[in-house]
Amino acid sequence: MKSRKWSLLGGSAVVVGVVVYLFVTGMRDTMVYYFTVGEVLAKEGKIGKGARVNGHVVPGTIHKDVMNLRLEFGITDGKQTLPVVYRGITPDTFKEGAEVVVEGKYDQAGKTFQAHTLLAKCPTKYEAESSASRTPSNSGKTSY
């Protein structure tokens, strides 16, 4: 009876150990440090495997190649500008001046950030439409 109890306890400990190991190694692989534009430029490509960079889209720097799903733009932290190249579908909220987070790798040779993920942050405030602009139409439906 005692050996059965110990083997059950030992087996449970092994299972818990494996689950904890998988959790820790999985988290380590998905964790990416969050950099500012200035930090990326100061490190000159010595960031490692990948990084996330936060900044605002610089007005006048957006160049889209719709056929190849290629987007070039600059992001700034207010002091320095980092050129970014992104390939993929552009979020609807991406525009000049928008706050964005790009994830990818700094290309030291080309001096650009090669992004594989582009997240455009949503505005924090939405203005409500005034009640005066909501008037019934001729069909009896309310238009907003």
PyMOL commands that set and color helices and strands:
alter all, ss='L'
color gray80, all
select helices_A, chain A and resi 2-30+37-43+131-133
alter helices_A, ss='H'
color red, helices_A
select strands_A, chain A and resi 34-36+51-57+63-65+70-76+81-87+99-107+112-120
alter strands_A, ss='S'
color yellow, strands_A
deselect
rebuild
show_as cartoon
